[in-house]
Amino acid sequence: MLALAFLVVGALVICDQLTKYMVVSFIKPSDDVSVIGELLKFTYLENRGAAFGILQNQRWIFIIITVLIICAFIWMMIRYEIKSKMLYAASLLIVAGGVGNLIDRIFLGYVVDFIKVSFFPPVFNFADCCVTIGCALLIISVLAVKAPMVKKTKKD
């Protein structure tokens, strides 16, 4: 089960990195490409901060925090038997999104954002979607599911 989980995380990270590569390759920093009229556009933005661009140029803080969060979720997935599929999906999404943005921060020094929707001012990316959906599922799972995980026991 854990091997499948890491395959899913890998696939999501590849999707994130491919979409960012396409944006960097084909969209100039000053251009917007309309996907669905004014509702959805792709643009190119180098985000050197966190959500909404806060804490600009604190790259190493974000790298350390992201690594700690990723490690915590991986440890939880290895150490505990997660009974809730929702909690498992949340964990996978959070890890995948964290890894996707971590790659950008380590190798570029910033995160490539490109999704711009008319009703939500900040520009974001696929990894951000994974983290956001994962966090929403995590909150729902913790609030709605009883005993979402139990400590694994060694089988002799």
N, C-alpha and C positions, 0 to 999 in steps of 0.2 A: 504493500500500500504506500509506503514511504517513497519507493522508487517512482511510482506513478505520480505522486505529489510533486517530486522534483522535476519530472518531465513536464508537468503542467506549468510549473513555475518557469522552467526554461522556455517553453513555447510562448508564454506571455511576455517574458523579457525580450525574446526575439522579435515579437510583434512590436513592442515598444521601440526597440532600437532600429528596426526597419522603417517604421513611420518617421522617426526622427531623421534617419539618413535621407529619406526621400525629401523631407522638408528642407534640410540643409543643402541638398543637391539641386533642388528645383525652385525654391522660393527665395527671392532676395529679401534681405531684412526690411526693406521699406514697402514690400508688396503684400497685398491681401489677395487670396484666391477664393472667389465665391464658390461655395459648394452647394448651398441651398439659399439662393438669394441673399438677403441681409441676415437671415437667421443663423447660418453657419458659414464661417469662413476659415480658411487656413492662413496663418501668418507665421512669420519667423520671429521668435523672441528668445533672447539669451537671458535666462533668469538666474541671477547670482545671489538670490535670497531664498526665502521659504515661500509658503503660500502667500499669495497677494504681493509678492516681492518684499516682504518684511525681512529685517535682519540682513540687508545686503552685504555681500562680501565676507560672510562668516563661513566660508567653505569648509574649513576643518571641523568646526562645531557640527555642521550638518553631516559630514562624513562620519564622525564619531557617533553621533546620536543614531544615525541610520544603521550603522554596523551593529550597535547594541540592540536596537529593536529587531533587526533581522535575526541576530543570534538568539534573542529571547524567544521569538516565535519558532525558530527551528528547534531549539532546546525543548520547548513545550510540545512540539509535534513528535519528537523522539521519546521524551520522558513519559508523556501521558497518552492514554488511549482516548482519542477525541470521539465522543459518542454522537455529537451533533454534526450532521453534514454541513449545516450552516456555519458553524464555528470552524470547521475544517476548510470550507471554501473561503471564509473570511481570512484565515491564516495564510492560505496560498496567495490570495490577492494582495494582501499587505506585504508579504515577502517579495512577490514578483514586482510590485510597484516600487518598493524600496530599492531592490537591486537595479531596476531600470534607471532610476534617477541617480543612484550611487555610481553607476558606470559613467554617466555624464559628468558628475561632480569630480570624480577621480581623473578622468582622461581629458575633459574639456575645461574644467574649472567653473562650469555653470551647467544648468539644466536647459535643454532645448524644449521650449513650449511652442505650441502651434495651433491649438484648437481655440477658436474664438466664437462664442455664441452671443447673440444680440442681447439676451436677457440676463447675462452673467458677465460682468465686466472683466474679471481676470482671464488671462490666456493660460491654458493648461495643456497637458499631454496625456497620452495613453496610460503611462505609469501613474499619473495623478488620479485618473479614473479608477484604476485598480485599487489604489490605496483608499480612496473615498468610498467606493462600494464595499471594500473589505471592512472598513471601520464601521459603516452602517450595519453590515451583517453581524459584525462582532457585538455591537451594542444590542441589536435585536436578539441575538443568540444568548447573551449574558442575561438579559432581562426576561426572556420568554422561555428559555429551555432549562429544565431542572437537570442537575448533574451532567453538564455538557462534556465533562471529561473525568477520567479516573486515572489514578497512578497505575502505570504498568507494573505487573509483577513478573518476576523471573520464573520461567517454566523449566522445571528440571527434567 
